[in-house]
């Protein structure tokens, strides 16, 4: 997991460094790249929690406490995933609108 995260970070850094951004100046594309990376990680974490909540349900064997824990995990993970998707759509829309307004 740690190696995978390091590879992803290196790929994002390579992508940012290939855009020839002068030191101290960030373009909208750089911010969009970084935010999309963060949204991807958050989405992966949310899906992992959805799977975890499903395992709580599978392993609950009818125990009300474990079923409740599984339900809460699933609800929070789905809400978190919805927030991440909404944030991604909103920021990408803002970046597109500002890019079109600037051109």
Secondary structure, DSSP 8 states (H G I E B T S, - for coil): -HHHHHHHHHHHHHHHHTT---TT---HHHHHHHHHHHHHHHHHHHHHHHHHHHHHHHH-TT-HHHHHHHHHHHHHHHHHHHHHHHHHHHHHHHHHHHHHHH-
